[in-house]
């Protein structure tokens, strides 16, 4: 399951501006390969589609020119001793 916002919000009300709070979105995800509470590298909106394809074991066509990458748990990047 993946839940993602399309923009942030400011306490004073409103969205769609250029402040960091308004331009920052969040992603919540769970499923195979994503440990509960596990840290992942920063995720971008373009990564959501890549994660969906990876979870469904769909190899994107190179002609789609997708820029995203599946969510990568930090633990996978740490060399194992």
mmCIF file of the N, C-alpha and C atoms, coordinates in Angstrom:
data_MODEL
# 
_entry.id   MODEL 
# 
loop_
_atom_site.group_PDB 
_atom_site.id 
_atom_site.type_symbol 
_atom_site.label_atom_id 
_atom_site.label_alt_id 
_atom_site.label_comp_id 
_atom_site.label_asym_id 
_atom_site.label_entity_id 
_atom_site.label_seq_id 
_atom_site.pdbx_PDB_ins_code 
_atom_site.Cartn_x 
_atom_site.Cartn_y 
_atom_site.Cartn_z 
_atom_site.occupancy 
_atom_site.B_iso_or_equiv 
_atom_site.pdbx_formal_charge 
_atom_site.auth_seq_id 
_atom_site.auth_comp_id 
_atom_site.auth_asym_id 
_atom_site.auth_atom_id 
_atom_site.pdbx_PDB_model_num 
ATOM 1   N N  . UNK A 1 1  ? 0.849  -1.166 0.000   1.00 0.00 ? 1  UNK A N  1 
ATOM 2   C CA . UNK A 1 1  ? 0.000  0.000  0.000   1.00 0.00 ? 1  UNK A CA 1 
ATOM 3   C C  . UNK A 1 1  ? 0.895  1.228  0.000   1.00 0.00 ? 1  UNK A C  1 
ATOM 4   N N  . UNK A 1 2  ? 0.508  2.199  -0.780  1.00 0.00 ? 2  UNK A N  1 
ATOM 5   C CA . UNK A 1 2  ? 1.237  3.466  -0.853  1.00 0.00 ? 2  UNK A CA 1 
ATOM 6   C C  . UNK A 1 2  ? 0.229  4.597  -0.731  1.00 0.00 ? 2  UNK A C  1 
ATOM 7   N N  . UNK A 1 3  ? 0.525  5.550  0.142   1.00 0.00 ? 3  UNK A N  1 
ATOM 8   C CA . UNK A 1 3  ? -0.279 6.758  0.285   1.00 0.00 ? 3  UNK A CA 1 
ATOM 9   C C  . UNK A 1 3  ? 0.667  7.931  0.065   1.00 0.00 ? 3  UNK A C  1 
ATOM 10  N N  . UNK A 1 4  ? 0.288  8.863  -0.797  1.00 0.00 ? 4  UNK A N  1 
ATOM 11  C CA . UNK A 1 4  ? 1.162  10.001 -1.101  1.00 0.00 ? 4  UNK A CA 1 
ATOM 12  C C  . UNK A 1 4  ? 0.321  11.268 -1.253  1.00 0.00 ? 4  UNK A C  1 
ATOM 13  N N  . UNK A 1 5  ? 0.869  12.374 -0.773  1.00 0.00 ? 5  UNK A N  1 
ATOM 14  C CA . UNK A 1 5  ? 0.202  13.660 -0.971  1.00 0.00 ? 5  UNK A CA 1 
ATOM 15  C C  . UNK A 1 5  ? 0.768  14.316 -2.223  1.00 0.00 ? 5  UNK A C  1 
ATOM 16  N N  . UNK A 1 6  ? 0.037  15.261 -2.776  1.00 0.00 ? 6  UNK A N  1 
ATOM 17  C CA . UNK A 1 6  ? 0.532  15.954 -3.962  1.00 0.00 ? 6  UNK A CA 1 
ATOM 18  C C  . UNK A 1 6  ? 1.170  17.298 -3.622  1.00 0.00 ? 6  UNK A C  1 
ATOM 19  N N  . UNK A 1 7  ? 1.038  17.729 -2.374  1.00 0.00 ? 7  UNK A N  1 
ATOM 20  C CA . UNK A 1 7  ? 1.642  18.983 -1.942  1.00 0.00 ? 7  UNK A CA 1 
ATOM 21  C C  . UNK A 1 7  ? 1.565  19.067 -0.424  1.00 0.00 ? 7  UNK A C  1 
ATOM 22  N N  . UNK A 1 8  ? 2.248  20.050 0.130   1.00 0.00 ? 8  UNK A N  1 
ATOM 23  C CA . UNK A 1 8  ? 2.203  20.284 1.562   1.00 0.00 ? 8  UNK A CA 1 
ATOM 24  C C  . UNK A 1 8  ? 1.146  21.312 1.920   1.00 0.00 ? 8  UNK A C  1 
ATOM 25  N N  . UNK A 1 9  ? 1.294  21.896 3.106   1.00 0.00 ? 9  UNK A N  1 
ATOM 26  C CA . UNK A 1 9  ? 0.296  22.826 3.613   1.00 0.00 ? 9  UNK A CA 1 
ATOM 27  C C  . UNK A 1 9  ? 0.953  23.706 4.665   1.00 0.00 ? 9  UNK A C  1 
ATOM 28  N N  . UNK A 1 10 ? 0.445  24.892 4.868   1.00 0.00 ? 10 UNK A N  1 
ATOM 29  C CA . UNK A 1 10 ? 0.921  25.768 5.941   1.00 0.00 ? 10 UNK A CA 1 
ATOM 30  C C  . UNK A 1 10 ? -0.190 25.938 6.961   1.00 0.00 ? 10 UNK A C  1 
ATOM 31  N N  . UNK A 1 11 ? 0.201  26.083 8.235   1.00 0.00 ? 11 UNK A N  1 
ATOM 32  C CA . UNK A 1 11 ? -0.780 26.209 9.312   1.00 0.00 ? 11 UNK A CA 1 
ATOM 33  C C  . UNK A 1 11 ? -1.698 27.414 9.127   1.00 0.00 ? 11 UNK A C  1 
ATOM 34  N N  . UNK A 1 12 ? -1.210 28.462 8.476   1.00 0.00 ? 12 UNK A N  1 
ATOM 35  C CA . UNK A 1 12 ? -2.026 29.656 8.268   1.00 0.00 ? 12 UNK A CA 1 
ATOM 36  C C  . UNK A 1 12 ? -3.126 29.410 7.239   1.00 0.00 ? 12 UNK A C  1 
ATOM 37  N N  . UNK A 1 13 ? -3.076 28.270 6.599   1.00 0.00 ? 13 UNK A N  1 
ATOM 38  C CA . UNK A 1 13 ? -4.079 27.926 5.593   1.00 0.00 ? 13 UNK A CA 1 
ATOM 39  C C  . UNK A 1 13 ? -3.521 28.072 4.196   1.00 0.00 ? 13 UNK A C  1 
ATOM 40  N N  . UNK A 1 14 ? -3.997 27.262 3.345   1.00 0.00 ? 14 UNK A N  1 
ATOM 41  C CA . UNK A 1 14 ? -3.602 27.354 1.955   1.00 0.00 ? 14 UNK A CA 1 
ATOM 42  C C  . UNK A 1 14 ? -2.483 26.405 1.577   1.00 0.00 ? 14 UNK A C  1 
ATOM 43  N N  . UNK A 1 15 ? -2.324 26.282 0.293   1.00 0.00 ? 15 UNK A N  1 
ATOM 44  C CA . UNK A 1 15 ? -1.280 25.445 -0.276  1.00 0.00 ? 15 UNK A CA 1 
ATOM 45  C C  . UNK A 1 15 ? -1.038 25.916 -1.703  1.00 0.00 ? 15 UNK A C  1 
ATOM 46  N N  . UNK A 1 16 ? -0.039 25.373 -2.321  1.00 0.00 ? 16 UNK A N  1 
ATOM 47  C CA . UNK A 1 16 ? 0.261  25.751 -3.688  1.00 0.00 ? 16 UNK A CA 1 
ATOM 48  C C  . UNK A 1 16 ? 1.263  26.875 -3.797  1.00 0.00 ? 16 UNK A C  1 
ATOM 49  N N  . UNK A 1 17 ? 1.747  27.360 -2.658  1.00 0.00 ? 17 UNK A N  1 
ATOM 50  C CA . UNK A 1 17 ? 2.757  28.411 -2.676  1.00 0.00 ? 17 UNK A CA 1 
ATOM 51  C C  . UNK A 1 17 ? 4.149  27.839 -2.876  1.00 0.00 ? 17 UNK A C  1 
ATOM 52  N N  . UNK A 1 18 ? 5.134  28.663 -2.647  1.00 0.00 ? 18 UNK A N  1 
ATOM 53  C CA . UNK A 1 18 ? 6.519  28.272 -2.893  1.00 0.00 ? 18 UNK A CA 1 
ATOM 54  C C  . UNK A 1 18 ? 7.318  28.006 -1.619  1.00 0.00 ? 18 UNK A C  1 
ATOM 55  N N  . UNK A 1 19 ? 6.684  28.029 -0.470  1.00 0.00 ? 19 UNK A N  1 
ATOM 56  C CA . UNK A 1 19 ? 7.422  27.766 0.769   1.00 0.00 ? 19 UNK A CA 1 
ATOM 57  C C  . UNK A 1 19 ? 7.784  26.283 0.848   1.00 0.00 ? 19 UNK A C  1 
ATOM 58  N N  . UNK A 1 20 ? 8.794  25.970 1.650   1.00 0.00 ? 20 UNK A N  1 
ATOM 59  C CA . UNK A 1 20 ? 9.215  24.574 1.814   1.00 0.00 ? 20 UNK A CA 1 
ATOM 60  C C  . UNK A 1 20 ? 8.062  23.721 2.331   1.00 0.00 ? 20 UNK A C  1 
ATOM 61  N N  . UNK A 1 21 ? 7.261  24.274 3.251   1.00 0.00 ? 21 UNK A N  1 
ATOM 62  C CA . UNK A 1 21 ? 6.132  23.525 3.805   1.00 0.00 ? 21 UNK A CA 1 
ATOM 63  C C  . UNK A 1 21 ? 5.095  23.189 2.740   1.00 0.00 ? 21 UNK A C  1 
ATOM 64  N N  . UNK A 1 22 ? 4.884  24.107 1.807   1.00 0.00 ? 22 UNK A N  1 
ATOM 65  C CA . UNK A 1 22 ? 3.887  23.886 0.759   1.00 0.00 ? 22 UNK A CA 1 
ATOM 66  C C  . UNK A 1 22 ? 4.415  23.005 -0.376  1.00 0.00 ? 22 UNK A C  1 
ATOM 67  N N  . UNK A 1 23 ? 5.715  22.974 -0.542  1.00 0.00 ? 23 UNK A N  1 
ATOM 68  C CA . UNK A 1 23 ? 6.305  22.192 -1.626  1.00 0.00 ? 23 UNK A CA 1 
ATOM 69  C C  . UNK A 1 23 ? 6.734  20.799 -1.186  1.00 0.00 ? 23 UNK A C  1 
ATOM 70  N N  . UNK A 1 24 ? 6.615  20.507 0.104   1.00 0.00 ? 24 UNK A N  1 
ATOM 71  C CA . UNK A 1 24 ? 7.029  19.205 0.620   1.00 0.00 ? 24 UNK A CA 1 
ATOM 72  C C  . UNK A 1 24 ? 5.817  18.298 0.762   1.00 0.00 ? 24 UNK A C  1 
ATOM 73  N N  . UNK A 1 25 ? 5.898  17.127 0.167   1.00 0.00 ? 25 UNK A N  1 
ATOM 74  C CA . UNK A 1 25 ? 4.842  16.126 0.271   1.00 0.00 ? 25 UNK A CA 1 
ATOM 75  C C  . UNK A 1 25 ? 5.388  14.963 1.084   1.00 0.00 ? 25 UNK A C  1 
ATOM 76  N N  . UNK A 1 26 ? 4.537  14.026 1.425   1.00 0.00 ? 26 UNK A N  1 
ATOM 77  C CA . UNK A 1 26 ? 5.002  12.847 2.159   1.00 0.00 ? 26 UNK A CA 1 
ATOM 78  C C  . UNK A 1 26 ? 4.474  11.589 1.504   1.00 0.00 ? 26 UNK A C  1 
ATOM 79  N N  . UNK A 1 27 ? 5.173  10.505 1.787   1.00 0.00 ? 27 UNK A N  1 
ATOM 80  C CA . UNK A 1 27 ? 4.800  9.188  1.270   1.00 0.00 ? 27 UNK A CA 1 
ATOM 81  C C  . UNK A 1 27 ? 4.808  8.221  2.442   1.00 0.00 ? 27 UNK A C  1 
ATOM 82  N N  . UNK A 1 28 ? 3.776  7.418  2.548   1.00 0.00 ? 28 UNK A N  1 
ATOM 83  C CA . UNK A 1 28 ? 3.723  6.328  3.524   1.00 0.00 ? 28 UNK A CA 1 
ATOM 84  C C  . UNK A 1 28 ? 3.529  5.048  2.723   1.00 0.00 ? 28 UNK A C  1 
ATOM 85  N N  . UNK A 1 29 ? 4.322  4.030  3.032   1.00 0.00 ? 29 UNK A N  1 
ATOM 86  C CA . UNK A 1 29 ? 4.227  2.782  2.265   1.00 0.00 ? 29 UNK A CA 1 
ATOM 87  C C  . UNK A 1 29 ? 4.517  1.593  3.161   1.00 0.00 ? 29 UNK A C  1 
ATOM 88  N N  . UNK A 1 30 ? 3.936  0.473  2.807   1.00 0.00 ? 30 UNK A N  1 
ATOM 89  C CA . UNK A 1 30 ? 4.245  -0.787 3.471   1.00 0.00 ? 30 UNK A CA 1 
ATOM 90  C C  . UNK A 1 30 ? 4.094  -1.896 2.443   1.00 0.00 ? 30 UNK A C  1 
ATOM 91  N N  . UNK A 1 31 ? 4.793  -2.982 2.686   1.00 0.00 ? 31 UNK A N  1 
ATOM 92  C CA . UNK A 1 31 ? 4.715  -4.107 1.775   1.00 0.00 ? 31 UNK A CA 1 
ATOM 93  C C  . UNK A 1 31 ? 6.036  -4.850 1.734   1.00 0.00 ? 31 UNK A C  1 
ATOM 94  N N  . UNK A 1 32 ? 6.121  -5.846 0.868   1.00 0.00 ? 32 UNK A N  1 
ATOM 95  C CA . UNK A 1 32 ? 7.336  -6.646 0.774   1.00 0.00 ? 32 UNK A CA 1 
ATOM 96  C C  . UNK A 1 32 ? 8.579  -5.788 0.518   1.00 0.00 ? 32 UNK A C  1 
ATOM 97  N N  . UNK A 1 33 ? 9.621  -6.047 1.277   1.00 0.00 ? 33 UNK A N  1 
ATOM 98  C CA . UNK A 1 33 ? 10.876 -5.330 1.104   1.00 0.00 ? 33 UNK A CA 1 
ATOM 99  C C  . UNK A 1 33 ? 10.961 -4.025 1.864   1.00 0.00 ? 33 UNK A C  1 
ATOM 100 N N  . UNK A 1 34 ? 9.870  -3.603 2.498   1.00 0.00 ? 34 UNK A N  1 
ATOM 101 C CA . UNK A 1 34 ? 9.868  -2.367 3.277   1.00 0.00 ? 34 UNK A CA 1 
ATOM 102 C C  . UNK A 1 34 ? 9.567  -2.725 4.727   1.00 0.00 ? 34 UNK A C  1 
ATOM 103 N N  . UNK A 1 35 ? 10.589 -2.653 5.562   1.00 0.00 ? 35 UNK A N  1 
ATOM 104 C CA . UNK A 1 35 ? 10.428 -3.013 6.968   1.00 0.00 ? 35 UNK A CA 1 
ATOM 105 C C  . UNK A 1 35 ? 9.628  -1.942 7.701   1.00 0.00 ? 35 UNK A C  1 
ATOM 106 N N  . UNK A 1 36 ? 8.721  -2.340 8.604   1.00 0.00 ? 36 UNK A N  1 
ATOM 107 C CA . UNK A 1 36 ? 7.967  -1.356 9.385   1.00 0.00 ? 36 UNK A CA 1 
ATOM 108 C C  . UNK A 1 36 ? 8.919  -0.418 10.131  1.00 0.00 ? 36 UNK A C  1 
ATOM 109 N N  . UNK A 1 37 ? 8.757  0.859  9.944   1.00 0.00 ? 37 UNK A N  1 
ATOM 110 C CA . UNK A 1 37 ? 9.601  1.840  10.606  1.00 0.00 ? 37 UNK A CA 1 
ATOM 111 C C  . UNK A 1 37 ? 10.992 1.934  10.024  1.00 0.00 ? 37 UNK A C  1 
ATOM 112 N N  . UNK A 1 38 ? 11.259 1.191  8.962   1.00 0.00 ? 38 UNK A N  1 
ATOM 113 C CA . UNK A 1 38 ? 12.590 1.193  8.355   1.00 0.00 ? 38 UNK A CA 1 
ATOM 114 C C  . UNK A 1 38 ? 12.869 2.484  7.619   1.00 0.00 ? 38 UNK A C  1 
ATOM 115 N N  . UNK A 1 39 ? 14.124 2.859  7.618   1.00 0.00 ? 39 UNK A N  1 
ATOM 116 C CA . UNK A 1 39 ? 14.536 4.074  6.926   1.00 0.00 ? 39 UNK A CA 1 
ATOM 117 C C  . UNK A 1 39 ? 14.731 3.787  5.445   1.00 0.00 ? 39 UNK A C  1 
ATOM 118 N N  . UNK A 1 40 ? 14.344 4.730  4.620   1.00 0.00 ? 40 UNK A N  1 
ATOM 119 C CA . UNK A 1 40 ? 14.568 4.632  3.181   1.00 0.00 ? 40 UNK A CA 1 
ATOM 120 C C  . UNK A 1 40 ? 15.261 5.916  2.725   1.00 0.00 ? 40 UNK A C  1 
ATOM 121 N N  . UNK A 1 41 ? 15.877 5.838  1.560   1.00 0.00 ? 41 UNK A N  1 
ATOM 122 C CA . UNK A 1 41 ? 16.462 7.047  0.981   1.00 0.00 ? 41 UNK A CA 1 
ATOM 123 C C  . UNK A 1 41 ? 15.342 8.035  0.702   1.00 0.00 ? 41 UNK A C  1 
ATOM 124 N N  . UNK A 1 42 ? 15.663 9.305  0.517   1.00 0.00 ? 42 UNK A N  1 
ATOM 125 C CA . UNK A 1 42 ? 14.617 10.268 0.179   1.00 0.00 ? 42 UNK A CA 1 
ATOM 126 C C  . UNK A 1 42 ? 13.802 9.783  -1.023  1.00 0.00 ? 42 UNK A C  1 
ATOM 127 N N  . UNK A 1 43 ? 12.500 9.968  -0.940  1.00 0.00 ? 43 UNK A N  1 
ATOM 128 C CA . UNK A 1 43 ? 11.582 9.513  -1.983  1.00 0.00 ? 43 UNK A CA 1 
ATOM 129 C C  . UNK A 1 43 ? 11.005 10.731 -2.688  1.00 0.00 ? 43 UNK A C  1 
ATOM 130 N N  . UNK A 1 44 ? 10.942 10.642 -4.016  1.00 0.00 ? 44 UNK A N  1 
ATOM 131 C CA . UNK A 1 44 ? 10.377 11.716 -4.827  1.00 0.00 ? 44 UNK A CA 1 
ATOM 132 C C  . UNK A 1 44 ? 9.055  11.232 -5.427  1.00 0.00 ? 44 UNK A C  1 
ATOM 133 N N  . UNK A 1 45 ? 8.240  12.153 -5.901  1.00 0.00 ? 45 UNK A N  1 
ATOM 134 C CA . UNK A 1 45 ? 6.967  11.753 -6.510  1.00 0.00 ? 45 UNK A CA 1 
ATOM 135 C C  . UNK A 1 45 ? 7.184  10.777 -7.660  1.00 0.00 ? 45 UNK A C  1 
ATOM 136 N N  . UNK A 1 46 ? 8.238  10.985 -8.454  1.00 0.00 ? 46 UNK A N  1 
ATOM 137 C CA . UNK A 1 46 ? 8.470  10.101 -9.601  1.00 0.00 ? 46 UNK A CA 1 
ATOM 138 C C  . UNK A 1 46 ? 8.826  8.683  -9.170  1.00 0.00 ? 46 UNK A C  1 
ATOM 139 N N  . UNK A 1 47 ? 9.194  8.498  -7.896  1.00 0.00 ? 47 UNK A N  1 
ATOM 140 C CA . UNK A 1 47 ? 9.543  7.169  -7.389  1.00 0.00 ? 47 UNK A CA 1 
ATOM 141 C C  . UNK A 1 47 ? 8.306  6.316  -7.086  1.00 0.00 ? 47 UNK A C  1 
ATOM 142 N N  . UNK A 1 48 ? 7.152  6.945  -6.919  1.00 0.00 ? 48 UNK A N  1 
ATOM 143 C CA . UNK A 1 48 ? 5.935  6.195  -6.577  1.00 0.00 ? 48 UNK A CA 1 
ATOM 144 C C  . UNK A 1 48 ? 5.589  5.202  -7.686  1.00 0.00 ? 48 UNK A C  1 
ATOM 145 N N  . UNK A 1 49 ? 5.577  5.654  -8.927  1.00 0.00 ? 49 UNK A N  1 
ATOM 146 C CA . UNK A 1 49 ? 5.263  4.745  -10.036 1.00 0.00 ? 49 UNK A CA 1 
ATOM 147 C C  . UNK A 1 49 ? 6.303  3.636  -10.128 1.00 0.00 ? 49 UNK A C  1 
ATOM 148 N N  . UNK A 1 50 ? 7.573  3.966  -9.953  1.00 0.00 ? 50 UNK A N  1 
ATOM 149 C CA . UNK A 1 50 ? 8.626  2.951  -10.011 1.00 0.00 ? 50 UNK A CA 1 
ATOM 150 C C  . UNK A 1 50 ? 8.428  1.904  -8.927  1.00 0.00 ? 50 UNK A C  1 
ATOM 151 N N  . UNK A 1 51 ? 8.006  2.323  -7.737  1.00 0.00 ? 51 UNK A N  1 
ATOM 152 C CA . UNK A 1 51 ? 7.755  1.373  -6.647  1.00 0.00 ? 51 UNK A CA 1 
ATOM 153 C C  . UNK A 1 51 ? 6.570  0.470  -6.973  1.00 0.00 ? 51 UNK A C  1 
ATOM 154 N N  . UNK A 1 52 ? 5.526  1.036  -7.544  1.00 0.00 ? 52 UNK A N  1 
ATOM 155 C CA . UNK A 1 52 ? 4.359  0.233  -7.913  1.00 0.00 ? 52 UNK A CA 1 
ATOM 156 C C  . UNK A 1 52 ? 4.754  -0.819 -8.940  1.00 0.00 ? 52 UNK A C  1 
ATOM 157 N N  . UNK A 1 53 ? 5.491  -0.415 -9.969  1.00 0.00 ? 53 UNK A N  1 
ATOM 158 C CA . UNK A 1 53 ? 5.934  -1.383 -10.975 1.00 0.00 ? 53 UNK A CA 1 
ATOM 159 C C  . UNK A 1 53 ? 6.784  -2.470 -10.338 1.00 0.00 ? 53 UNK A C  1 
ATOM 160 N N  . UNK A 1 54 ? 7.725  -2.101 -9.466  1.00 0.00 ? 54 UNK A N  1 
ATOM 161 C CA . UNK A 1 54 ? 8.594  -3.085 -8.824  1.00 0.00 ? 54 UNK A CA 1 
ATOM 162 C C  . UNK A 1 54 ? 7.787  -4.048 -7.959  1.00 0.00 ? 54 UNK A C  1 
ATOM 163 N N  . UNK A 1 55 ? 6.837  -3.519 -7.199  1.00 0.00 ? 55 UNK A N  1 
ATOM 164 C CA . UNK A 1 55 ? 6.026  -4.370 -6.319  1.00 0.00 ? 55 UNK A CA 1 
ATOM 165 C C  . UNK A 1 55 ? 5.185  -5.357 -7.125  1.00 0.00 ? 55 UNK A C  1 
ATOM 166 N N  . UNK A 1 56 ? 4.756  -4.944 -8.306  1.00 0.00 ? 56 UNK A N  1 
ATOM 167 C CA . UNK A 1 56 ? 3.953  -5.812 -9.159  1.00 0.00 ? 56 UNK A CA 1 
ATOM 168 C C  . UNK A 1 56 ? 4.818  -6.634 -10.119 1.00 0.00 ? 56 UNK A C  1 
ATOM 169 N N  . UNK A 1 57 ? 6.135  -6.489 -9.969  1.00 0.00 ? 57 UNK A N  1 
ATOM 170 C CA . UNK A 1 57 ? 7.107  -7.196 -10.817 1.00 0.00 ? 57 UNK A CA 1 
ATOM 171 C C  . UNK A 1 57 ? 6.892  -6.899 -12.297 1.00 0.00 ? 57 UNK A C  1 
ATOM 172 N N  . UNK A 1 58 ? 6.612  -5.630 -12.586 1.00 0.00 ? 58 UNK A N  1 
ATOM 173 C CA . UNK A 1 58 ? 6.448  -5.163 -13.959 1.00 0.00 ? 58 UNK A CA 1 
ATOM 174 C C  . UNK A 1 58 ? 7.717  -4.416 -14.350 1.00 0.00 ? 58 UNK A C  1 
ATOM 175 N N  . UNK A 1 59 ? 8.311  -4.795 -15.458 1.00 0.00 ? 59 UNK A N  1 
ATOM 176 C CA . UNK A 1 59 ? 9.496  -4.104 -15.957 1.00 0.00 ? 59 UNK A CA 1 
ATOM 177 C C  . UNK A 1 59 ? 9.023  -2.989 -16.888 1.00 0.00 ? 59 UNK A C  1 
ATOM 178 N N  . UNK A 1 60 ? 9.279  -1.724 -16.506 1.00 0.00 ? 60 UNK A N  1 
ATOM 179 C CA . UNK A 1 60 ? 8.830  -0.615 -17.352 1.00 0.00 ? 60 UNK A CA 1 
ATOM 180 C C  . UNK A 1 60 ? 9.519  -0.634 -18.716 1.00 0.00 ? 60 UNK A C  1 
ATOM 181 N N  . UNK A 1 61 ? 8.791  -0.264 -19.730 1.00 0.00 ? 61 UNK A N  1 
ATOM 182 C CA . UNK A 1 61 ? 9.345  -0.152 -21.075 1.00 0.00 ? 61 UNK A CA 1 
ATOM 183 C C  . UNK A 1 61 ? 10.301 1.042  -21.099 1.00 0.00 ? 61 UNK A C  1 
ATOM 184 N N  . UNK A 1 62 ? 11.519 0.881  -21.604 1.00 0.00 ? 62 UNK A N  1 
ATOM 185 C CA . UNK A 1 62 ? 12.466 2.006  -21.655 1.00 0.00 ? 62 UNK A CA 1 
ATOM 186 C C  . UNK A 1 62 ? 11.931 3.213  -22.425 1.00 0.00 ? 62 UNK A C  1 
ATOM 187 N N  . UNK A 1 63 ? 11.034 2.993  -23.343 1.00 0.00 ? 63 UNK A N  1 
ATOM 188 C CA . UNK A 1 63 ? 10.471 4.101  -24.112 1.00 0.00 ? 63 UNK A CA 1 
ATOM 189 C C  . UNK A 1 63 ? 9.592  5.014  -23.263 1.00 0.00 ? 63 UNK A C  1 
ATOM 190 N N  . UNK A 1 64 ? 9.197  4.555  -22.090 1.00 0.00 ? 64 UNK A N  1 
ATOM 191 C CA . UNK A 1 64 ? 8.395  5.387  -21.192 1.00 0.00 ? 64 UNK A CA 1 
ATOM 192 C C  . UNK A 1 64 ? 9.245  6.481  -20.560 1.00 0.00 ? 64 UNK A C  1 
ATOM 193 N N  . UNK A 1 65 ? 10.543 6.336  -20.585 1.00 0.00 ? 65 UNK A N  1 
ATOM 194 C CA . UNK A 1 65 ? 11.513 7.287  -20.011 1.00 0.00 ? 65 UNK A CA 1 
ATOM 195 C C  . UNK A 1 65 ? 11.131 7.743  -18.600 1.00 0.00 ? 65 UNK A C  1 
ATOM 196 N N  . UNK A 1 66 ? 10.850 6.786  -17.744 1.00 0.00 ? 66 UNK A N  1 
ATOM 197 C CA . UNK A 1 66 ? 10.524 7.093  -16.353 1.00 0.00 ? 66 UNK A CA 1 
ATOM 198 C C  . UNK A 1 66 ? 11.788 7.505  -15.603 1.00 0.00 ? 66 UNK A C  1 
ATOM 199 N N  . UNK A 1 67 ? 11.680 8.492  -14.752 1.00 0.00 ? 67 UNK A N  1 
ATOM 200 C CA . UNK A 1 67 ? 12.821 8.986  -14.002 1.00 0.00 ? 67 UNK A CA 1 
ATOM 201 C C  . UNK A 1 67 ? 12.928 8.408  -12.596 1.00 0.00 ? 67 UNK A C  1 
ATOM 202 N N  . UNK A 1 68 ? 11.898 7.753  -12.109 1.00 0.00 ? 68 UNK A N  1 
ATOM 203 C CA . UNK A 1 68 ? 11.868 7.288  -10.726 1.00 0.00 ? 68 UNK A CA 1 
ATOM 204 C C  . UNK A 1 68 ? 12.643 6.002  -10.506 1.00 0.00 ? 68 UNK A C  1 
ATOM 205 N N  . UNK A 1 69 ? 12.798 5.671  -9.222  1.00 0.00 ? 69 UNK A N  1 
ATOM 206 C CA . UNK A 1 69 ? 13.423 4.419  -8.814  1.00 0.00 ? 69 UNK A CA 1 
ATOM 207 C C  . UNK A 1 69 ? 12.606 3.862  -7.660  1.00 0.00 ? 69 UNK A C  1 
ATOM 208 N N  . UNK A 1 70 ? 12.560 2.538  -7.510  1.00 0.00 ? 70 UNK A N  1 
ATOM 209 C CA . UNK A 1 70 ? 11.813 1.969  -6.380  1.00 0.00 ? 70 UNK A CA 1 
ATOM 210 C C  . UNK A 1 70 ? 12.398 2.460  -5.051  1.00 0.00 ? 70 UNK A C  1 
ATOM 211 N N  . UNK A 1 71 ? 11.559 2.502  -4.036  1.00 0.00 ? 71 UNK A N  1 
ATOM 212 C CA . UNK A 1 71 ? 12.013 2.912  -2.704  1.00 0.00 ? 71 UNK A CA 1 
ATOM 213 C C  . UNK A 1 71 ? 13.137 1.976  -2.279  1.00 0.00 ? 71 UNK A C  1 
ATOM 214 N N  . UNK A 1 72 ? 14.238 2.528  -1.814  1.00 0.00 ? 72 UNK A N  1 
ATOM 215 C CA . UNK A 1 72 ? 15.385 1.725  -1.438  1.00 0.00 ? 72 UNK A CA 1 
ATOM 216 C C  . UNK A 1 72 ? 15.623 1.817  0.060   1.00 0.00 ? 72 UNK A C  1 
ATOM 217 N N  . UNK A 1 73 ? 15.416 0.708  0.789   1.00 0.00 ? 73 UNK A N  1 
ATOM 218 C CA . UNK A 1 73 ? 15.729 0.745  2.213   1.00 0.00 ? 73 UNK A CA 1 
ATOM 219 C C  . UNK A 1 73 ? 17.203 1.037  2.436   1.00 0.00 ? 73 UNK A C  1 
ATOM 220 N N  . UNK A 1 74 ? 17.520 1.874  3.406   1.00 0.00 ? 74 UNK A N  1 
ATOM 221 C CA . UNK A 1 74 ? 18.894 2.245  3.705   1.00 0.00 ? 74 UNK A CA 1 
ATOM 222 C C  . UNK A 1 74 ? 19.732 1.020  4.011   1.00 0.00 ? 74 UNK A C  1 
ATOM 223 N N  . UNK A 1 75 ? 19.168 0.027  4.687   1.00 0.00 ? 75 UNK A N  1 
ATOM 224 C CA . UNK A 1 75 ? 19.912 -1.171 5.056   1.00 0.00 ? 75 UNK A CA 1 
ATOM 225 C C  . UNK A 1 75 ? 20.499 -1.862 3.829   1.00 0.00 ? 75 UNK A C  1 
ATOM 226 N N  . UNK A 1 76 ? 19.839 -1.778 2.683   1.00 0.00 ? 76 UNK A N  1 
ATOM 227 C CA . UNK A 1 76 ? 20.350 -2.420 1.463   1.00 0.00 ? 76 UNK A CA 1 
ATOM 228 C C  . UNK A 1 76 ? 21.615 -1.734 0.958   1.00 0.00 ? 76 UNK A C  1 
ATOM 229 N N  . UNK A 1 77 ? 21.845 -0.492 1.367   1.00 0.00 ? 77 UNK A N  1 
ATOM 230 C CA . UNK A 1 77 ? 22.998 0.249  0.880   1.00 0.00 ? 77 UNK A CA 1 
ATOM 231 C C  . UNK A 1 77 ? 24.213 0.117  1.778   1.00 0.00 ? 77 UNK A C  1 
ATOM 232 N N  . UNK A 1 78 ? 24.025 -0.435 2.962   1.00 0.00 ? 78 UNK A N  1 
ATOM 233 C CA . UNK A 1 78 ? 25.119 -0.598 3.916   1.00 0.00 ? 78 UNK A CA 1 
ATOM 234 C C  . UNK A 1 78 ? 25.839 -1.912 3.607   1.00 0.00 ? 78 UNK A C  1 
ATOM 235 N N  . UNK A 1 79 ? 27.147 -1.871 3.347   1.00 0.00 ? 79 UNK A N  1 
ATOM 236 C CA . UNK A 1 79 ? 27.868 -3.118 3.064   1.00 0.00 ? 79 UNK A CA 1 
ATOM 237 C C  . UNK A 1 79 ? 27.773 -4.082 4.238   1.00 0.00 ? 79 UNK A C  1 
ATOM 238 N N  . UNK A 1 80 ? 27.486 -5.325 3.938   1.00 0.00 ? 80 UNK A N  1 
ATOM 239 C CA . UNK A 1 80 ? 27.392 -6.350 4.973   1.00 0.00 ? 80 UNK A CA 1 
ATOM 240 C C  . UNK A 1 80 ? 28.773 -6.916 5.265   1.00 0.00 ? 80 UNK A C  1 
ATOM 241 N N  . UNK A 1 81 ? 29.074 -7.079 6.544   1.00 0.00 ? 81 UNK A N  1 
ATOM 242 C CA . UNK A 1 81 ? 30.393 -7.596 6.945   1.00 0.00 ? 81 UNK A CA 1 
ATOM 243 C C  . UNK A 1 81 ? 30.443 -9.105 6.804   1.00 0.00 ? 81 UNK A C  1 
# 
